[in-house]
Amino acid sequence: MCTVGGPMADIKMKKLKTKRYKCLDCGNDFKGLGKRVICPSCQSDNVECLD
Ligand SMILES: [Zn+2]
């Protein structure tokens, strides 16, 4: 079993530990990772971690 290739992006998104965030500006609920998380809906960084 030695397969190379495939959709790396998809695997990354699933493997990396994402946290749930909530945007305090628009109330959007989303998953993010890293130190600088911004709301995908309104691009605000005024977000709160739900975990
Ligand atoms: Zn937002």
mmCIF file of the protein (N, C-alpha, C, O) and its ligand, coordinates in Angstrom:
data_MODEL
# 
_entry.id   MODEL 
# 
loop_
_entity.id 
_entity.type 
_entity.pdbx_number_of_molecules 
1 polymer     1 
2 non-polymer 1 
# 
_entity_poly.entity_id                      1 
_entity_poly.type                           'polypeptide(L)' 
_entity_poly.nstd_linkage                   no 
_entity_poly.nstd_monomer                   no 
_entity_poly.pdbx_seq_one_letter_code       MCTVGGPMADIKMKKLKTKRYKCLDCGNDFKGLGKRVICPSCQSDNVECLD 
_entity_poly.pdbx_seq_one_letter_code_can   MCTVGGPMADIKMKKLKTKRYKCLDCGNDFKGLGKRVICPSCQSDNVECLD 
_entity_poly.pdbx_strand_id                 A 
# 
loop_
_entity_poly_seq.entity_id 
_entity_poly_seq.num 
_entity_poly_seq.mon_id 
_entity_poly_seq.hetero 
1 1  MET n 
1 2  CYS n 
1 3  THR n 
1 4  VAL n 
1 5  GLY n 
1 6  GLY n 
1 7  PRO n 
1 8  MET n 
1 9  ALA n 
1 10 ASP n 
1 11 ILE n 
1 12 LYS n 
1 13 MET n 
1 14 LYS n 
1 15 LYS n 
1 16 LEU n 
1 17 LYS n 
1 18 THR n 
1 19 LYS n 
1 20 ARG n 
1 21 TYR n 
1 22 LYS n 
1 23 CYS n 
1 24 LEU n 
1 25 ASP n 
1 26 CYS n 
1 27 GLY n 
1 28 ASN n 
1 29 ASP n 
1 30 PHE n 
1 31 LYS n 
1 32 GLY n 
1 33 LEU n 
1 34 GLY n 
1 35 LYS n 
1 36 ARG n 
1 37 VAL n 
1 38 ILE n 
1 39 CYS n 
1 40 PRO n 
1 41 SER n 
1 42 CYS n 
1 43 GLN n 
1 44 SER n 
1 45 ASP n 
1 46 ASN n 
1 47 VAL n 
1 48 GLU n 
1 49 CYS n 
1 50 LEU n 
1 51 ASP n 
# 
loop_
_struct_asym.id 
_struct_asym.entity_id 
A 1 
B 2 
# 
loop_
_chem_comp.id 
_chem_comp.type 
_chem_comp.mon_nstd_flag 
ALA 'L-peptide linking' y 
ARG 'L-peptide linking' y 
ASN 'L-peptide linking' y 
ASP 'L-peptide linking' y 
CYS 'L-peptide linking' y 
GLN 'L-peptide linking' y 
GLU 'L-peptide linking' y 
GLY 'peptide linking'   y 
ILE 'L-peptide linking' y 
LEU 'L-peptide linking' y 
LYS 'L-peptide linking' y 
MET 'L-peptide linking' y 
PHE 'L-peptide linking' y 
PRO 'L-peptide linking' y 
SER 'L-peptide linking' y 
THR 'L-peptide linking' y 
TYR 'L-peptide linking' y 
VAL 'L-peptide linking' y 
ZN  non-polymer         . 
# 
_pdbx_entity_nonpoly.entity_id   2 
_pdbx_entity_nonpoly.name        ? 
_pdbx_entity_nonpoly.comp_id     ZN 
# 
_pdbx_nonpoly_scheme.asym_id         B 
_pdbx_nonpoly_scheme.entity_id       2 
_pdbx_nonpoly_scheme.mon_id          ZN 
_pdbx_nonpoly_scheme.ndb_seq_num     1 
_pdbx_nonpoly_scheme.pdb_seq_num     101 
_pdbx_nonpoly_scheme.auth_seq_num    101 
_pdbx_nonpoly_scheme.pdb_mon_id      ZN 
_pdbx_nonpoly_scheme.auth_mon_id     ZN 
_pdbx_nonpoly_scheme.pdb_strand_id   A 
_pdbx_nonpoly_scheme.pdb_ins_code    . 
# 
loop_
_atom_site.group_PDB 
_atom_site.id 
_atom_site.type_symbol 
_atom_site.label_atom_id 
_atom_site.label_alt_id 
_atom_site.label_comp_id 
_atom_site.label_asym_id 
_atom_site.label_entity_id 
_atom_site.label_seq_id 
_atom_site.pdbx_PDB_ins_code 
_atom_site.Cartn_x 
_atom_site.Cartn_y 
_atom_site.Cartn_z 
_atom_site.occupancy 
_atom_site.B_iso_or_equiv 
_atom_site.pdbx_formal_charge 
_atom_site.auth_seq_id 
_atom_site.auth_comp_id 
_atom_site.auth_asym_id 
_atom_site.auth_atom_id 
_atom_site.pdbx_PDB_model_num 
ATOM   1   N  N  . MET A 1 1  ? 0.846   -1.202 0.000  1.00 0.00 ? 1   MET A N  1 
ATOM   2   C  CA . MET A 1 1  ? 0.000   0.000  0.000  1.00 0.00 ? 1   MET A CA 1 
ATOM   3   C  C  . MET A 1 1  ? 0.880   1.250  0.000  1.00 0.00 ? 1   MET A C  1 
ATOM   4   O  O  . MET A 1 1  ? 1.362   1.697  1.041  1.00 0.00 ? 1   MET A O  1 
ATOM   5   N  N  . CYS A 1 2  ? 1.067   1.782  -1.164 1.00 0.00 ? 2   CYS A N  1 
ATOM   6   C  CA . CYS A 1 2  ? 1.874   2.987  -1.253 1.00 0.00 ? 2   CYS A CA 1 
ATOM   7   C  C  . CYS A 1 2  ? 1.300   3.910  -2.298 1.00 0.00 ? 2   CYS A C  1 
ATOM   8   O  O  . CYS A 1 2  ? 1.725   3.902  -3.454 1.00 0.00 ? 2   CYS A O  1 
ATOM   9   N  N  . THR A 1 3  ? 0.367   4.679  -1.902 1.00 0.00 ? 3   THR A N  1 
ATOM   10  C  CA . THR A 1 3  ? -0.272  5.594  -2.846 1.00 0.00 ? 3   THR A CA 1 
ATOM   11  C  C  . THR A 1 3  ? 0.240   7.009  -2.625 1.00 0.00 ? 3   THR A C  1 
ATOM   12  O  O  . THR A 1 3  ? 0.348   7.496  -1.499 1.00 0.00 ? 3   THR A O  1 
ATOM   13  N  N  . VAL A 1 4  ? 0.543   7.633  -3.724 1.00 0.00 ? 4   VAL A N  1 
ATOM   14  C  CA . VAL A 1 4  ? 1.027   9.003  -3.647 1.00 0.00 ? 4   VAL A CA 1 
ATOM   15  C  C  . VAL A 1 4  ? 0.050   9.911  -4.390 1.00 0.00 ? 4   VAL A C  1 
ATOM   16  O  O  . VAL A 1 4  ? -0.545  9.520  -5.394 1.00 0.00 ? 4   VAL A O  1 
ATOM   17  N  N  . GLY A 1 5  ? -0.099  11.103 -3.884 1.00 0.00 ? 5   GLY A N  1 
ATOM   18  C  CA . GLY A 1 5  ? -1.002  12.035 -4.543 1.00 0.00 ? 5   GLY A CA 1 
ATOM   19  C  C  . GLY A 1 5  ? -2.354  12.075 -3.870 1.00 0.00 ? 5   GLY A C  1 
ATOM   20  O  O  . GLY A 1 5  ? -2.548  11.514 -2.792 1.00 0.00 ? 5   GLY A O  1 
ATOM   21  N  N  . GLY A 1 6  ? -3.261  12.729 -4.504 1.00 0.00 ? 6   GLY A N  1 
ATOM   22  C  CA . GLY A 1 6  ? -4.590  12.867 -3.915 1.00 0.00 ? 6   GLY A CA 1 
ATOM   23  C  C  . GLY A 1 6  ? -4.837  14.298 -3.498 1.00 0.00 ? 6   GLY A C  1 
ATOM   24  O  O  . GLY A 1 6  ? -3.945  15.145 -3.546 1.00 0.00 ? 6   GLY A O  1 
ATOM   25  N  N  . PRO A 1 7  ? -6.014  14.541 -3.106 1.00 0.00 ? 7   PRO A N  1 
ATOM   26  C  CA . PRO A 1 7  ? -6.382  15.908 -2.696 1.00 0.00 ? 7   PRO A CA 1 
ATOM   27  C  C  . PRO A 1 7  ? -5.814  16.271 -1.330 1.00 0.00 ? 7   PRO A C  1 
ATOM   28  O  O  . PRO A 1 7  ? -6.436  16.026 -0.297 1.00 0.00 ? 7   PRO A O  1 
ATOM   29  N  N  . MET A 1 8  ? -4.637  16.851 -1.344 1.00 0.00 ? 8   MET A N  1 
ATOM   30  C  CA . MET A 1 8  ? -3.970  17.227 -0.094 1.00 0.00 ? 8   MET A CA 1 
ATOM   31  C  C  . MET A 1 8  ? -4.789  18.220 0.718  1.00 0.00 ? 8   MET A C  1 
ATOM   32  O  O  . MET A 1 8  ? -4.857  18.131 1.944  1.00 0.00 ? 8   MET A O  1 
ATOM   33  N  N  . ALA A 1 9  ? -5.393  19.139 0.040  1.00 0.00 ? 9   ALA A N  1 
ATOM   34  C  CA . ALA A 1 9  ? -6.138  20.194 0.734  1.00 0.00 ? 9   ALA A CA 1 
ATOM   35  C  C  . ALA A 1 9  ? -7.255  19.609 1.592  1.00 0.00 ? 9   ALA A C  1 
ATOM   36  O  O  . ALA A 1 9  ? -7.483  20.044 2.721  1.00 0.00 ? 9   ALA A O  1 
ATOM   37  N  N  . ASP A 1 10 ? -7.935  18.632 1.045  1.00 0.00 ? 10  ASP A N  1 
ATOM   38  C  CA . ASP A 1 10 ? -9.038  18.029 1.793  1.00 0.00 ? 10  ASP A CA 1 
ATOM   39  C  C  . ASP A 1 10 ? -8.535  17.333 3.048  1.00 0.00 ? 10  ASP A C  1 
ATOM   40  O  O  . ASP A 1 10 ? -9.119  17.456 4.124  1.00 0.00 ? 10  ASP A O  1 
ATOM   41  N  N  . ILE A 1 11 ? -7.449  16.605 2.890  1.00 0.00 ? 11  ILE A N  1 
ATOM   42  C  CA . ILE A 1 11 ? -6.894  15.881 4.027  1.00 0.00 ? 11  ILE A CA 1 
ATOM   43  C  C  . ILE A 1 11 ? -6.454  16.857 5.114  1.00 0.00 ? 11  ILE A C  1 
ATOM   44  O  O  . ILE A 1 11 ? -6.710  16.649 6.300  1.00 0.00 ? 11  ILE A O  1 
ATOM   45  N  N  . LYS A 1 12 ? -5.801  17.901 4.693  1.00 0.00 ? 12  LYS A N  1 
ATOM   46  C  CA . LYS A 1 12 ? -5.343  18.920 5.628  1.00 0.00 ? 12  LYS A CA 1 
ATOM   47  C  C  . LYS A 1 12 ? -6.493  19.458 6.471  1.00 0.00 ? 12  LYS A C  1 
ATOM   48  O  O  . LYS A 1 12 ? -6.404  19.545 7.696  1.00 0.00 ? 12  LYS A O  1 
ATOM   49  N  N  . MET A 1 13 ? -7.541  19.806 5.804  1.00 0.00 ? 13  MET A N  1 
ATOM   50  C  CA . MET A 1 13 ? -8.673  20.395 6.507  1.00 0.00 ? 13  MET A CA 1 
ATOM   51  C  C  . MET A 1 13 ? -9.264  19.449 7.548  1.00 0.00 ? 13  MET A C  1 
ATOM   52  O  O  . MET A 1 13 ? -9.774  19.883 8.581  1.00 0.00 ? 13  MET A O  1 
ATOM   53  N  N  . LYS A 1 14 ? -9.189  18.169 7.264  1.00 0.00 ? 14  LYS A N  1 
ATOM   54  C  CA . LYS A 1 14 ? -9.771  17.208 8.204  1.00 0.00 ? 14  LYS A CA 1 
ATOM   55  C  C  . LYS A 1 14 ? -8.802  16.827 9.310  1.00 0.00 ? 14  LYS A C  1 
ATOM   56  O  O  . LYS A 1 14 ? -9.198  16.599 10.453 1.00 0.00 ? 14  LYS A O  1 
ATOM   57  N  N  . LYS A 1 15 ? -7.532  16.762 8.953  1.00 0.00 ? 15  LYS A N  1 
ATOM   58  C  CA . LYS A 1 15 ? -6.545  16.300 9.931  1.00 0.00 ? 15  LYS A CA 1 
ATOM   59  C  C  . LYS A 1 15 ? -6.179  17.367 10.954 1.00 0.00 ? 15  LYS A C  1 
ATOM   60  O  O  . LYS A 1 15 ? -6.059  17.081 12.146 1.00 0.00 ? 15  LYS A O  1 
ATOM   61  N  N  . LEU A 1 16 ? -6.006  18.570 10.494 1.00 0.00 ? 16  LEU A N  1 
ATOM   62  C  CA . LEU A 1 16 ? -5.618  19.633 11.414 1.00 0.00 ? 16  LEU A CA 1 
ATOM   63  C  C  . LEU A 1 16 ? -6.734  19.891 12.412 1.00 0.00 ? 16  LEU A C  1 
ATOM   64  O  O  . LEU A 1 16 ? -7.920  19.833 12.089 1.00 0.00 ? 16  LEU A O  1 
ATOM   65  N  N  . LYS A 1 17 ? -6.319  20.170 13.604 1.00 0.00 ? 17  LYS A N  1 
ATOM   66  C  CA . LYS A 1 17 ? -7.335  20.382 14.626 1.00 0.00 ? 17  LYS A CA 1 
ATOM   67  C  C  . LYS A 1 17 ? -7.934  21.781 14.502 1.00 0.00 ? 17  LYS A C  1 
ATOM   68  O  O  . LYS A 1 17 ? -7.284  22.802 14.724 1.00 0.00 ? 17  LYS A O  1 
ATOM   69  N  N  . THR A 1 18 ? -9.167  21.762 14.146 1.00 0.00 ? 18  THR A N  1 
ATOM   70  C  CA . THR A 1 18 ? -9.871  23.028 14.002 1.00 0.00 ? 18  THR A CA 1 
ATOM   71  C  C  . THR A 1 18 ? -10.654 23.302 15.270 1.00 0.00 ? 18  THR A C  1 
ATOM   72  O  O  . THR A 1 18 ? -11.046 22.393 16.002 1.00 0.00 ? 18  THR A O  1 
ATOM   73  N  N  . LYS A 1 19 ? -10.861 24.548 15.496 1.00 0.00 ? 19  LYS A N  1 
ATOM   74  C  CA . LYS A 1 19 ? -11.670 24.938 16.639 1.00 0.00 ? 19  LYS A CA 1 
ATOM   75  C  C  . LYS A 1 19 ? -12.896 25.671 16.137 1.00 0.00 ? 19  LYS A C  1 
ATOM   76  O  O  . LYS A 1 19 ? -12.931 26.225 15.039 1.00 0.00 ? 19  LYS A O  1 
ATOM   77  N  N  . ARG A 1 20 ? -13.870 25.647 16.973 1.00 0.00 ? 20  ARG A N  1 
ATOM   78  C  CA . ARG A 1 20 ? -15.094 26.350 16.574 1.00 0.00 ? 20  ARG A CA 1 
ATOM   79  C  C  . ARG A 1 20 ? -15.040 27.777 17.084 1.00 0.00 ? 20  ARG A C  1 
ATOM   80  O  O  . ARG A 1 20 ? -14.631 28.053 18.212 1.00 0.00 ? 20  ARG A O  1 
ATOM   81  N  N  . TYR A 1 21 ? -15.456 28.641 16.235 1.00 0.00 ? 21  TYR A N  1 
ATOM   82  C  CA . TYR A 1 21 ? -15.469 30.050 16.593 1.00 0.00 ? 21  TYR A CA 1 
ATOM   83  C  C  . TYR A 1 21 ? -16.819 30.648 16.285 1.00 0.00 ? 21  TYR A C  1 
ATOM   84  O  O  . TYR A 1 21 ? -17.587 30.151 15.461 1.00 0.00 ? 21  TYR A O  1 
ATOM   85  N  N  . LYS A 1 22 ? -17.070 31.714 16.967 1.00 0.00 ? 22  LYS A N  1 
ATOM   86  C  CA . LYS A 1 22 ? -18.282 32.458 16.669 1.00 0.00 ? 22  LYS A CA 1 
ATOM   87  C  C  . LYS A 1 22 ? -17.914 33.911 16.475 1.00 0.00 ? 22  LYS A C  1 
ATOM   88  O  O  . LYS A 1 22 ? -17.187 34.499 17.275 1.00 0.00 ? 22  LYS A O  1 
ATOM   89  N  N  . CYS A 1 23 ? -18.419 34.472 15.418 1.00 0.00 ? 23  CYS A N  1 
ATOM   90  C  CA . CYS A 1 23 ? -18.154 35.876 15.141 1.00 0.00 ? 23  CYS A CA 1 
ATOM   91  C  C  . CYS A 1 23 ? -19.047 36.733 16.027 1.00 0.00 ? 23  CYS A C  1 
ATOM   92  O  O  . CYS A 1 23 ? -20.260 36.536 16.103 1.00 0.00 ? 23  CYS A O  1 
ATOM   93  N  N  . LEU A 1 24 ? -18.414 37.686 16.692 1.00 0.00 ? 24  LEU A N  1 
ATOM   94  C  CA . LEU A 1 24 ? -19.187 38.539 17.588 1.00 0.00 ? 24  LEU A CA 1 
ATOM   95  C  C  . LEU A 1 24 ? -19.843 39.698 16.847 1.00 0.00 ? 24  LEU A C  1 
ATOM   96  O  O  . LEU A 1 24 ? -20.666 40.424 17.404 1.00 0.00 ? 24  LEU A O  1 
ATOM   97  N  N  . ASP A 1 25 ? -19.470 39.853 15.609 1.00 0.00 ? 25  ASP A N  1 
ATOM   98  C  CA . ASP A 1 25 ? -20.056 40.937 14.825 1.00 0.00 ? 25  ASP A CA 1 
ATOM   99  C  C  . ASP A 1 25 ? -21.328 40.511 14.096 1.00 0.00 ? 25  ASP A C  1 
ATOM   100 O  O  . ASP A 1 25 ? -22.344 41.204 14.140 1.00 0.00 ? 25  ASP A O  1 
ATOM   101 N  N  . CYS A 1 26 ? -21.255 39.353 13.421 1.00 0.00 ? 26  CYS A N  1 
ATOM   102 C  CA . CYS A 1 26 ? -22.421 38.937 12.639 1.00 0.00 ? 26  CYS A CA 1 
ATOM   103 C  C  . CYS A 1 26 ? -23.053 37.665 13.186 1.00 0.00 ? 26  CYS A C  1 
ATOM   104 O  O  . CYS A 1 26 ? -24.100 37.235 12.702 1.00 0.00 ? 26  CYS A O  1 
ATOM   105 N  N  . GLY A 1 27 ? -22.420 37.055 14.203 1.00 0.00 ? 27  GLY A N  1 
ATOM   106 C  CA . GLY A 1 27 ? -23.008 35.868 14.809 1.00 0.00 ? 27  GLY A CA 1 
ATOM   107 C  C  . GLY A 1 27 ? -22.763 34.597 14.029 1.00 0.00 ? 27  GLY A C  1 
ATOM   108 O  O  . GLY A 1 27 ? -23.343 33.557 14.341 1.00 0.00 ? 27  GLY A O  1 
ATOM   109 N  N  . ASN A 1 28 ? -21.918 34.662 13.025 1.00 0.00 ? 28  ASN A N  1 
ATOM   110 C  CA . ASN A 1 28 ? -21.620 33.491 12.214 1.00 0.00 ? 28  ASN A CA 1 
ATOM   111 C  C  . ASN A 1 28 ? -20.849 32.451 13.031 1.00 0.00 ? 28  ASN A C  1 
ATOM   112 O  O  . ASN A 1 28 ? -19.968 32.783 13.824 1.00 0.00 ? 28  ASN A O  1 
ATOM   113 N  N  . ASP A 1 29 ? -21.202 31.204 12.815 1.00 0.00 ? 29  ASP A N  1 
ATOM   114 C  CA . ASP A 1 29 ? -20.590 30.082 13.524 1.00 0.00 ? 29  ASP A CA 1 
ATOM   115 C  C  . ASP A 1 29 ? -19.709 29.350 12.529 1.00 0.00 ? 29  ASP A C  1 
ATOM   116 O  O  . ASP A 1 29 ? -20.205 28.872 11.509 1.00 0.00 ? 29  ASP A O  1 
ATOM   117 N  N  . PHE A 1 30 ? -18.416 29.251 12.798 1.00 0.00 ? 30  PHE A N  1 
ATOM   118 C  CA . PHE A 1 30 ? -17.538 28.624 11.814 1.00 0.00 ? 30  PHE A CA 1 
ATOM   119 C  C  . PHE A 1 30 ? -16.362 27.939 12.490 1.00 0.00 ? 30  PHE A C  1 
ATOM   120 O  O  . PHE A 1 30 ? -16.123 28.092 13.687 1.00 0.00 ? 30  PHE A O  1 
ATOM   121 N  N  . LYS A 1 31 ? -15.631 27.170 11.669 1.00 0.00 ? 31  LYS A N  1 
ATOM   122 C  CA . LYS A 1 31 ? -14.450 26.493 12.184 1.00 0.00 ? 31  LYS A CA 1 
ATOM   123 C  C  . LYS A 1 31 ? -13.214 27.219 11.680 1.00 0.00 ? 31  LYS A C  1 
ATOM   124 O  O  . LYS A 1 31 ? -13.160 27.662 10.533 1.00 0.00 ? 31  LYS A O  1 
ATOM   125 N  N  . GLY A 1 32 ? -12.236 27.331 12.544 1.00 0.00 ? 32  GLY A N  1 
ATOM   126 C  CA . GLY A 1 32 ? -11.022 27.998 12.137 1.00 0.00 ? 32  GLY A CA 1 
ATOM   127 C  C  . GLY A 1 32 ? -9.827  27.392 12.828 1.00 0.00 ? 32  GLY A C  1 
ATOM   128 O  O  . GLY A 1 32 ? -9.961  26.610 13.769 1.00 0.00 ? 32  GLY A O  1 
ATOM   129 N  N  . LEU A 1 33 ? -8.659  27.760 12.350 1.00 0.00 ? 33  LEU A N  1 
ATOM   130 C  CA . LEU A 1 33 ? -7.450  27.276 13.002 1.00 0.00 ? 33  LEU A CA 1 
ATOM   131 C  C  . LEU A 1 33 ? -6.356  28.326 12.863 1.00 0.00 ? 33  LEU A C  1 
ATOM   132 O  O  . LEU A 1 33 ? -6.407  29.191 11.989 1.00 0.00 ? 33  LEU A O  1 
ATOM   133 N  N  . GLY A 1 34 ? -5.390  28.230 13.726 1.00 0.00 ? 34  GLY A N  1 
ATOM   134 C  CA . GLY A 1 34 ? -4.325  29.215 13.707 1.00 0.00 ? 34  GLY A CA 1 
ATOM   135 C  C  . GLY A 1 34 ? -4.584  30.299 14.733 1.00 0.00 ? 34  GLY A C  1 
ATOM   136 O  O  . GLY A 1 34 ? -5.564  30.268 15.478 1.00 0.00 ? 34  GLY A O  1 
ATOM   137 N  N  . LYS A 1 35 ? -3.679  31.252 14.748 1.00 0.00 ? 35  LYS A N  1 
ATOM   138 C  CA . LYS A 1 35 ? -3.790  32.304 15.749 1.00 0.00 ? 35  LYS A CA 1 
ATOM   139 C  C  . LYS A 1 35 ? -4.687  33.443 15.287 1.00 0.00 ? 35  LYS A C  1 
ATOM   140 O  O  . LYS A 1 35 ? -5.420  34.046 16.070 1.00 0.00 ? 35  LYS A O  1 
ATOM   141 N  N  . ARG A 1 36 ? -4.603  33.713 14.002 1.00 0.00 ? 36  ARG A N  1 
ATOM   142 C  CA . ARG A 1 36 ? -5.439  34.792 13.494 1.00 0.00 ? 36  ARG A CA 1 
ATOM   143 C  C  . ARG A 1 36 ? -6.632  34.222 12.767 1.00 0.00 ? 36  ARG A C  1 
ATOM   144 O  O  . ARG A 1 36 ? -6.539  33.828 11.604 1.00 0.00 ? 36  ARG A O  1 
ATOM   145 N  N  . VAL A 1 37 ? -7.722  34.181 13.441 1.00 0.00 ? 37  VAL A N  1 
ATOM   146 C  CA . VAL A 1 37 ? -8.928  33.640 12.841 1.00 0.00 ? 37  VAL A CA 1 
ATOM   147 C  C  . VAL A 1 37 ? -9.868  34.786 12.505 1.00 0.00 ? 37  VAL A C  1 
ATOM   148 O  O  . VAL A 1 37 ? -10.145 35.650 13.337 1.00 0.00 ? 37  VAL A O  1 
ATOM   149 N  N  . ILE A 1 38 ? -10.336 34.777 11.303 1.00 0.00 ? 38  ILE A N  1 
ATOM   150 C  CA . ILE A 1 38 ? -11.299 35.801 10.921 1.00 0.00 ? 38  ILE A CA 1 
ATOM   151 C  C  . ILE A 1 38 ? -12.575 35.152 10.430 1.00 0.00 ? 38  ILE A C  1 
ATOM   152 O  O  . ILE A 1 38 ? -12.579 34.032 9.919  1.00 0.00 ? 38  ILE A O  1 
ATOM   153 N  N  . CYS A 1 39 ? -13.632 35.875 10.599 1.00 0.00 ? 39  CYS A N  1 
ATOM   154 C  CA . CYS A 1 39 ? -14.933 35.393 10.157 1.00 0.00 ? 39  CYS A CA 1 
ATOM   155 C  C  . CYS A 1 39 ? -14.967 35.300 8.636  1.00 0.00 ? 39  CYS A C  1 
ATOM   156 O  O  . CYS A 1 39 ? -14.663 36.276 7.950  1.00 0.00 ? 39  CYS A O  1 
ATOM   157 N  N  . PRO A 1 40 ? -15.333 34.133 8.102  1.00 0.00 ? 40  PRO A N  1 
ATOM   158 C  CA . PRO A 1 40 ? -15.394 33.970 6.649  1.00 0.00 ? 40  PRO A CA 1 
ATOM   159 C  C  . PRO A 1 40 ? -16.550 34.752 6.023  1.00 0.00 ? 40  PRO A C  1 
ATOM   160 O  O  . PRO A 1 40 ? -16.591 34.970 4.812  1.00 0.00 ? 40  PRO A O  1 
ATOM   161 N  N  . SER A 1 41 ? -17.454 35.153 6.849  1.00 0.00 ? 41  SER A N  1 
ATOM   162 C  CA . SER A 1 41 ? -18.633 35.852 6.346  1.00 0.00 ? 41  SER A CA 1 
ATOM   163 C  C  . SER A 1 41 ? -18.411 37.357 6.236  1.00 0.00 ? 41  SER A C  1 
ATOM   164 O  O  . SER A 1 41 ? -18.726 37.969 5.216  1.00 0.00 ? 41  SER A O  1 
ATOM   165 N  N  . CYS A 1 42 ? -17.864 37.943 7.301  1.00 0.00 ? 42  CYS A N  1 
ATOM   166 C  CA . CYS A 1 42 ? -17.714 39.401 7.288  1.00 0.00 ? 42  CYS A CA 1 
ATOM   167 C  C  . CYS A 1 42 ? -16.265 39.844 7.448  1.00 0.00 ? 42  CYS A C  1 
ATOM   168 O  O  . CYS A 1 42 ? -15.984 41.039 7.527  1.00 0.00 ? 42  CYS A O  1 
ATOM   169 N  N  . GLN A 1 43 ? -15.347 38.883 7.498  1.00 0.00 ? 43  GLN A N  1 
ATOM   170 C  CA . GLN A 1 43 ? -13.910 39.171 7.586  1.00 0.00 ? 43  GLN A CA 1 
ATOM   171 C  C  . GLN A 1 43 ? -13.510 39.902 8.869  1.00 0.00 ? 43  GLN A C  1 
ATOM   172 O  O  . GLN A 1 43 ? -12.466 40.551 8.918  1.00 0.00 ? 43  GLN A O  1 
ATOM   173 N  N  . SER A 1 44 ? -14.318 39.797 9.872  1.00 0.00 ? 44  SER A N  1 
ATOM   174 C  CA . SER A 1 44 ? -13.990 40.429 11.138 1.00 0.00 ? 44  SER A CA 1 
ATOM   175 C  C  . SER A 1 44 ? -13.089 39.511 11.959 1.00 0.00 ? 44  SER A C  1 
ATOM   176 O  O  . SER A 1 44 ? -13.191 38.287 11.878 1.00 0.00 ? 44  SER A O  1 
ATOM   177 N  N  . ASP A 1 45 ? -12.213 40.115 12.744 1.00 0.00 ? 45  ASP A N  1 
ATOM   178 C  CA . ASP A 1 45 ? -11.385 39.274 13.636 1.00 0.00 ? 45  ASP A CA 1 
ATOM   179 C  C  . ASP A 1 45 ? -11.934 39.337 15.056 1.00 0.00 ? 45  ASP A C  1 
ATOM   180 O  O  . ASP A 1 45 ? -11.281 38.900 16.004 1.00 0.00 ? 45  ASP A O  1 
ATOM   181 N  N  . ASN A 1 46 ? -13.078 39.857 15.188 1.00 0.00 ? 46  ASN A N  1 
ATOM   182 C  CA . ASN A 1 46 ? -13.740 39.936 16.474 1.00 0.00 ? 46  ASN A CA 1 
ATOM   183 C  C  . ASN A 1 46 ? -14.516 38.642 16.715 1.00 0.00 ? 46  ASN A C  1 
ATOM   184 O  O  . ASN A 1 46 ? -15.747 38.618 16.696 1.00 0.00 ? 46  ASN A O  1 
ATOM   185 N  N  . VAL A 1 47 ? -13.755 37.562 16.942 1.00 0.00 ? 47  VAL A N  1 
ATOM   186 C  CA . VAL A 1 47 ? -14.355 36.248 17.076 1.00 0.00 ? 47  VAL A CA 1 
ATOM   187 C  C  . VAL A 1 47 ? -14.070 35.652 18.451 1.00 0.00 ? 47  VAL A C  1 
ATOM   188 O  O  . VAL A 1 47 ? -13.101 36.008 19.123 1.00 0.00 ? 47  VAL A O  1 
ATOM   189 N  N  . GLU A 1 48 ? -14.922 34.762 18.829 1.00 0.00 ? 48  GLU A N  1 
ATOM   190 C  CA . GLU A 1 48 ? -14.797 34.119 20.130 1.00 0.00 ? 48  GLU A CA 1 
ATOM   191 C  C  . GLU A 1 48 ? -14.653 32.623 19.927 1.00 0.00 ? 48  GLU A C  1 
ATOM   192 O  O  . GLU A 1 48 ? -15.368 32.029 19.120 1.00 0.00 ? 48  GLU A O  1 
ATOM   193 N  N  . CYS A 1 49 ? -13.726 32.010 20.660 1.00 0.00 ? 49  CYS A N  1 
ATOM   194 C  CA . CYS A 1 49 ? -13.531 30.568 20.557 1.00 0.00 ? 49  CYS A CA 1 
ATOM   195 C  C  . CYS A 1 49 ? -14.576 29.852 21.393 1.00 0.00 ? 49  CYS A C  1 
ATOM   196 O  O  . CYS A 1 49 ? -14.807 30.199 22.551 1.00 0.00 ? 49  CYS A O  1 
ATOM   197 N  N  . LEU A 1 50 ? -15.204 28.850 20.798 1.00 0.00 ? 50  LEU A N  1 
ATOM   198 C  CA . LEU A 1 50 ? -16.265 28.133 21.500 1.00 0.00 ? 50  LEU A CA 1 
ATOM   199 C  C  . LEU A 1 50 ? -15.777 26.859 22.193 1.00 0.00 ? 50  LEU A C  1 
ATOM   200 O  O  . LEU A 1 50 ? -16.521 26.251 22.964 1.00 0.00 ? 50  LEU A O  1 
ATOM   201 N  N  . ASP A 1 51 ? -14.556 26.458 21.930 1.00 0.00 ? 51  ASP A N  1 
ATOM   202 C  CA . ASP A 1 51 ? -14.057 25.217 22.541 1.00 0.00 ? 51  ASP A CA 1 
ATOM   203 C  C  . ASP A 1 51 ? -13.529 25.428 23.945 1.00 0.00 ? 51  ASP A C  1 
ATOM   204 O  O  . ASP A 1 51 ? -13.078 24.477 24.583 1.00 0.00 ? 51  ASP A O  1 
HETATM 205 ZN ZN . ZN  B 2 .  ? -18.771 37.801 11.000 1.00 0.00 2 101 ZN  A ZN 1 
# 
